[in-house]
């Protein structure tokens, strides 16, 4: 488990440092959803690590928004979860936003994952 967390934090730092990296982040989250069963545990870890990385001095991202829809933790009814860190202005034209969506296929059904990264 410790190796997984170290590797995942390294991947998250790369996605925050590079431009137009929402595709990488969406695909990584989709892969982890297809592998893991405890989705809430993973989402809490994701939120904590992204808050630390985005608020650091070396981050190029002003804010990150992640929307996940599907049967979280195998519940019978579909729900959604929004993780928003920092500021994201989706309405202003001047803001540079990298966005992407990905689909994860699991035994519980499919998950839709959308990622927006607002860059400085």
N, C-alpha and C positions, 0 to 999 in steps of 0.2 A: 504493500500500500504506500509506503513512504516513497518508493521509486516513482510510482504513478503521480503522486502529488508534486514531486520535484519536476518531472517532465512536463506536467500540465501547466505549472506556473511558468516554466521556460517558454512554452508555446504561447501562453497568454501575454507575456512580456513582448514577444516578437510581434504578435498581432497588434498590440497597442503602439509599438514603435514604428512599424511600417505604415505606408499609406495604402489605401484601398485594400485593406486586409479583412474586410467583413466576410468574404467567401471562406477564408481559412477558419475563422472563428465559428461560422455557422456549420461548416462540415465537421469540425471537431466536436461540437456540442451534439450534432446528429449522431456521430459515431458513438459517443459515450452513452447516449440514450439507448442505442440499440444493444449495447453491451451490459449496462448496469440495470439493476432492478429497483434500487432505492433512489428514486429521482429527486426527492426532497433533500436528501443528504448531499447529493451532487450539486443541486441548485444553490444550497446555502454556502457550500464551499466556493462555488463559482462567484457568487455575489461578494463574499468577503475578499477573495483574492483580487477581483477586478476593482473593488474600491481602493485597495492598497496600491494597485498598479496605476490606476487613472489619476489618483491624487498625488502621485510622486512627481518629482521635478523633471524627470527625463521623459515623461509621457507626451506623445503628440496628440492624444485624443482629449477633446474637451468633454465628451460625454459618450456613453454607450447605452443603447436600449436593446433589450432582448425580449422577444415575445415568443412564448412556447405554448402551443395548443395541442391538446390530446388527452388521453386517459392517463393522467399523472398517477403514479403508484398503483396502477391497475384498477382504479375505481371504475364502477360501471358507467358513470356518466362523464362525458368529456368536460374538461375545464381548461382554463388558461392561466398562465403566470407571466407577469411582466417584471423584468429586472431592469431598473433604470438607475444609472450612476452618472453623476455630473449633469451638465446642461446639454440639452439637445433641442435645437430650434429647427423644427421640420418645416415651419411656415416661411422663414426668411429665405430669400433667393441667394443672398451672398454667402450663406454658410456652406461649407464643403462637407457633404455627407456621403459616406460609402455605405451602401445597403445591399443586402443579399438575403435570399431565403433558401432553405434546405429542408429535406424531408427525411425522417428517420423511420425505418420499418422495424417494429418490435413485435414480440408475441402478443402484446396488449393492443396492438393496432398501430396506426401511423401517427407520427408527431410532426407538426409543422413548426419550423423554427425560422424566425425572421430576426435579422440583426441590423441595427443602424449604428454607425460610428461617426460622430461629429468631430472633425479634425480642427486643430488650431490654425 
